[in-house]
Amino acid sequence: MQNYSEKTFKNLKTDAPAGPSAALQVGLFCFFVMTRAIHPTIIDASKSVDPETGKKYFAYGEMTVVLGETVVTLIVAQMMALALGGMKEWKAIWDPKPMKVFSFIGFVYAIGDFLEMASMGSLGGAAYQVLLQSKLLITALMMMAIKGTKQTSLQWNILLLVMLSMCVYMIGGDDSSSGGGGIPIMGVINVLLKVTVSCFCAVLSDKYMKDFKNEPIYMQLVQFKCAWCATILMLSFVDGKTWQNGFFTGWDGVTVGVLTSFTVKGWSTMYLLAILDSVLKNIGEATSVLVIYFMQVFLPAFEDTFEIPKFLSVMVVILSVTAYVGSKSVVEKATKYDKEHAGR
């Protein structure tokens, strides 16, 4: 019989590298939730109130903060390339092959930013984040059309529950941003278009960032932001506000906070999505809805008060999203079990 000792497996190498520790994943998850919660909240807080109608609006040009973020990212990312890789790495940024791919994705992302600010003009932060959960349905439809991935009846039922819970929240009323009652139809449409654009970009980014995985993320950010910046710049000339009123007209400390939020969100998205798995990402997105709701209740910048019906509708949205996300592993195990026992 073979005898084993502590030296027997001393030089044994594992095939798979150890992932991040549980404590690190918890920390990153909390950071992910907070970035997703603070972003729409600070955009909502940056609005001014019309004294005559009581409605909220952006006193500054919506495109100014987005354009400012692209410029900041372009400068910082190129400085990182020069500092960490020298001129050789900086010159590699302008390689036509990845530049063409990421420029197109950056163009589409820029349209998403435009739609985001357009929708936030008439929606509160919580309503915006609630409607973002429609990405589950849009992603499912895209996967079915592109890859032929089908959902089970259980998953379709949960997706229907997600959509209905969103409707309940919106019908319940979220007038924190518009100052009036009713559902802002154009705001809802813009969010749904934003979600569709984001899902499309996510599919493209996942594919091509793997194809060019040898490039550091800060290099890819420059390749994204060149077309991103150019697109936002063109949109700023036709919005009738950015350059007509003056670029920095209406800016204050909160507007600088919006610019910072866009920058932090852009950088953290690229890095965190490479570490957190898809389950944690989706749960984090849903959990941020609750964080936004409590921010709007307790922060002095908002006039919202705690209401049991609205709180419960938020909880239904969160729980239905987590139920759908959790159903994926159950469906996969059930499918595998059926295949193994087929024909027995």
C-alpha positions in Angstrom: 0.0 0.0 0.0 1.3 3.5 -0.9 2.2 5.6 2.1 1.5 9.3 1.9 3.2 12.1 3.9 3.0 15.9 4.0 5.7 16.0 1.3 3.8 13.8 -1.2 1.7 16.7 -2.5 4.1 19.5 -1.8 4.7 20.4 -5.4 1.2 19.7 -6.6 -0.2 22.7 -8.6 -3.9 23.5 -8.8 -5.4 24.1 -12.3 -7.7 26.9 -11.3 -6.4 30.1 -9.5 -8.1 31.0 -6.2 -10.8 33.6 -6.7 -11.2 36.6 -4.4 -11.9 35.9 -0.7 -15.3 36.0 0.7 -14.5 39.2 2.6 -13.2 40.9 -0.6 -16.4 39.8 -2.5 -18.6 41.2 0.3 -16.6 44.5 0.2 -16.8 44.8 -3.6 -20.5 43.9 -3.5 -21.2 46.7 -1.1 -19.1 49.1 -3.1 -21.0 48.0 -6.3 -24.4 48.6 -4.6 -23.4 52.0 -3.3 -22.1 53.2 -6.7 -25.3 52.0 -8.3 -27.4 53.7 -5.6 -25.5 57.0 -5.4 -25.4 57.6 -9.1 -29.1 58.2 -9.9 -29.6 59.7 -6.4 -27.1 62.5 -6.9 -28.4 63.1 -10.5 -31.9 63.5 -8.9 -30.5 65.8 -6.2 -28.8 68.0 -8.8 -32.2 69.2 -10.2 -33.6 72.6 -9.5 -37.2 73.4 -8.8 -39.3 75.7 -10.9 -41.0 78.1 -8.4 -44.1 78.5 -10.6 -44.9 74.9 -11.5 -43.0 73.1 -8.7 -41.5 70.8 -11.2 -37.9 69.7 -11.1 -35.5 70.3 -14.0 -31.8 70.4 -14.8 -30.5 74.0 -14.6 -27.2 72.9 -16.2 -26.8 71.3 -19.6 -27.3 67.5 -19.2 -24.5 66.7 -21.7 -21.9 68.8 -19.9 -21.4 66.3 -17.1 -21.2 63.4 -19.5 -18.8 65.3 -21.8 -16.7 66.3 -18.8 -16.5 62.6 -17.6 -15.2 61.4 -21.0 -12.5 64.1 -21.1 -11.4 63.3 -17.5 -11.3 59.6 -18.3 -9.4 60.1 -21.6 -6.7 62.2 -19.7 -6.4 59.9 -16.7 -6.3 56.7 -18.7 -3.7 58.0 -21.1 -1.6 59.2 -18.1 -1.8 55.7 -16.6 -0.7 54.2 -19.9 2.3 56.5 -20.1 3.2 55.9 -16.4 2.8 52.1 -16.4 3.8 51.2 -19.9 5.6 54.1 -21.3 5.3 55.4 -24.9 5.2 51.9 -26.3 1.9 51.1 -24.4 0.5 54.6 -25.2 1.1 54.0 -28.9 -0.5 50.6 -28.7 -3.8 52.3 -27.7 -4.1 53.6 -31.3 -3.9 50.1 -32.9 -6.6 50.3 -35.6 -7.9 46.8 -34.9 -9.1 47.2 -31.3 -9.8 50.9 -31.8 -12.4 50.2 -34.5 -14.2 47.7 -32.3 -14.2 49.7 -29.1 -15.0 52.9 -30.9 -18.3 51.5 -32.2 -19.2 50.2 -28.7 -18.3 53.6 -27.3 -20.6 55.3 -29.8 -23.5 53.1 -28.6 -22.6 53.7 -24.9 -22.7 57.4 -25.6 -26.3 57.0 -26.9 -27.1 55.2 -23.6 -25.7 58.1 -21.5 -27.9 60.6 -23.5 -31.0 58.4 -22.9 -30.1 58.1 -19.2 -30.0 61.9 -18.7 -33.1 62.3 -20.8 -35.0 59.8 -18.6 -33.7 61.2 -15.3 -35.1 64.6 -16.3 -38.6 63.3 -15.6 -38.0 60.3 -13.2 -36.8 60.0 -9.6 -33.7 58.0 -8.8 -35.7 55.0 -7.3 -38.1 54.9 -10.3 -35.2 54.9 -12.7 -33.4 52.1 -10.9 -36.6 50.1 -10.7 -37.2 50.4 -14.4 -33.6 49.3 -15.1 -34.6 45.8 -13.8 -36.4 45.4 -17.2 -32.9 44.4 -18.4 -33.7 40.9 -17.3 -36.6 40.6 -19.8 -34.7 42.4 -22.6 -31.6 40.2 -22.0 -33.7 37.0 -22.1 -35.3 38.1 -25.4 -31.9 39.0 -26.9 -30.4 35.7 -25.8 -33.3 33.8 -27.3 -33.0 35.7 -30.6 -29.2 35.7 -30.8 -28.2 32.4 -29.2 -31.4 30.5 -29.2 -31.3 30.3 -25.3 -34.9 29.6 -24.2 -36.5 30.3 -20.8 -38.5 27.8 -18.9 -42.1 28.4 -17.9 -40.9 29.1 -14.4 -38.5 31.7 -15.6 -41.1 33.4 -17.8 -43.5 33.5 -14.9 -40.9 35.2 -12.7 -40.0 37.7 -15.4 -43.7 38.5 -15.7 -43.7 39.0 -11.9 -40.7 41.4 -12.2 -42.5 43.5 -14.9 -45.7 43.6 -12.9 -43.9 44.6 -9.8 -42.3 47.5 -11.7 -45.8 48.5 -13.0 -47.1 48.5 -9.4 -44.3 50.8 -8.3 -44.8 53.2 -11.1 -48.6 53.3 -10.7 -48.1 53.9 -7.0 -46.5 57.1 -8.0 -42.9 58.5 -8.0 -43.3 62.2 -8.4 -40.1 63.1 -6.6 -38.5 64.4 -9.7 -41.3 65.9 -11.8 -43.2 67.5 -9.0 -46.5 66.2 -10.4 -48.6 63.1 -10.5 -49.0 60.6 -13.3 -46.5 58.4 -15.1 -43.9 60.2 -17.2 -44.3 58.2 -20.4 -41.3 59.6 -22.2 -39.2 59.0 -19.2 -40.2 55.3 -19.1 -39.6 55.0 -22.9 -36.2 56.5 -22.6 -35.3 54.1 -19.7 -36.4 51.1 -21.8 -34.3 52.3 -24.7 -31.4 52.9 -22.4 -31.7 49.3 -21.1 -31.8 47.9 -24.6 -28.7 49.9 -25.5 -26.9 48.8 -22.3 -27.8 45.1 -22.9 -26.5 45.3 -26.4 -23.3 47.0 -25.3 -22.8 44.4 -22.5 -22.9 41.6 -25.0 -20.4 43.3 -27.3 -18.1 44.4 -24.5 -18.0 40.9 -23.0 -17.1 39.4 -26.3 -14.4 41.9 -27.5 -12.9 42.6 -24.1 -12.1 38.9 -24.0 -10.7 39.0 -27.5 -8.4 41.8 -26.5 -7.8 40.6 -22.9 -4.1 41.3 -23.1 -4.9 45.0 -23.2 -5.1 46.7 -19.8 -8.5 48.1 -19.0 -7.2 51.7 -19.0 -6.1 51.3 -22.6 -9.6 49.9 -23.5 -11.2 52.9 -21.8 -9.3 55.3 -24.0 -10.5 53.3 -27.1 -14.1 53.4 -25.8 -14.0 57.1 -24.9 -12.7 58.5 -28.1 -15.9 57.8 -30.1 -17.9 58.2 -26.8 -16.6 61.8 -26.4 -17.0 62.7 -30.1 -20.7 61.5 -30.0 -21.6 63.4 -26.8 -19.9 66.5 -28.3 -22.0 66.3 -31.4 -25.2 65.7 -29.3 -24.3 68.7 -27.1 -24.4 71.0 -30.2 -28.0 70.1 -31.0 -29.6 69.9 -27.5 -30.3 73.7 -27.5 -28.8 74.2 -24.1 -25.1 73.2 -23.6 -23.4 75.8 -25.7 -26.3 78.3 -26.2 -26.5 79.0 -22.4 -22.7 78.5 -21.7 -21.0 75.2 -20.8 -20.8 75.8 -17.1 -24.1 77.6 -16.7 -26.1 76.2 -13.7 -23.1 74.3 -12.3 -22.7 74.0 -8.5 -21.2 71.6 -6.0 -23.8 68.9 -6.7 -23.1 69.1 -10.4 -19.5 68.4 -9.7 -20.7 65.4 -7.7 -22.7 64.2 -10.7 -19.5 64.5 -12.8 -17.6 62.5 -10.2 -20.3 59.9 -10.0 -20.2 59.3 -13.8 -16.4 59.0 -13.6 -16.4 56.5 -10.6 -19.3 54.5 -12.1 -17.5 54.2 -15.5 -14.2 53.1 -14.0 -15.6 50.8 -11.4 -18.0 49.1 -13.9 -15.0 48.0 -16.0 -13.1 46.6 -13.1 -15.8 45.2 -10.8 -17.7 43.4 -13.5 -14.5 41.4 -14.2 -14.5 40.3 -10.5 -18.1 39.9 -9.4 -20.1 37.0 -10.9 -23.4 37.7 -12.8 -25.5 36.6 -9.8 -24.0 39.2 -7.5 -24.2 41.9 -10.1 -27.9 41.4 -10.7 -28.7 41.2 -6.9 -26.5 44.3 -6.4 -28.5 46.2 -9.0 -31.7 45.2 -7.4 -30.5 45.9 -3.8 -29.5 49.4 -4.9 -33.2 50.2 -5.4 -33.8 49.9 -1.7 -30.7 52.0 -0.8 -31.9 54.7 -3.2 -35.4 54.6 -1.6 -34.0 55.1 1.9 -31.7 57.9 0.6 -34.6 59.7 -0.7 -36.5 59.3 2.5 -33.7 60.3 4.9 -31.6 62.8 3.0 -32.6 66.5 3.4 -32.2 67.1 -0.3 -35.5 65.1 -0.9 -39.0 65.6 0.3 -40.0 62.0 0.3 -41.5 60.4 3.4 -41.5 56.7 4.4 -44.7 55.0 3.0 -45.5 51.4 3.6 -47.1 50.7 0.2 -44.1 52.2 -1.7 -41.6 50.3 0.5 -43.4 47.0 0.0 -43.5 47.6 -3.8 -39.7 48.2 -3.7 -39.3 44.9 -1.8 -41.4 43.0 -4.3 -39.2 44.3 -7.1 -36.0 43.2 -5.3 -37.3 39.8 -4.3 -38.7 39.0 -7.7 -35.4 39.9 -9.3 -33.4 37.7 -6.8 -35.9 34.9 -7.4 -35.3 35.1 -11.2 -31.5 35.2 -10.7 -31.7 32.3 -8.3 -33.9 30.2 -10.6 -31.1 30.0 -13.2 -29.0 27.5 -11.2 -32.1 25.5 -10.3 -33.2 25.2 -14.0 -29.7 24.2 -15.0 -29.5 21.5 -12.4 -33.0 20.2 -13.3 -32.1 20.1 -17.1 -28.9 18.2 -16.3 -30.8 15.7 -14.1 -33.4 15.2 -16.9 -30.7 14.5 -19.5 -28.9 12.0 -17.2 -32.0 10.1 -16.4 -33.6 10.3 -19.9 -34.4 6.8 -21.3 -33.9 5.0 -18.0 
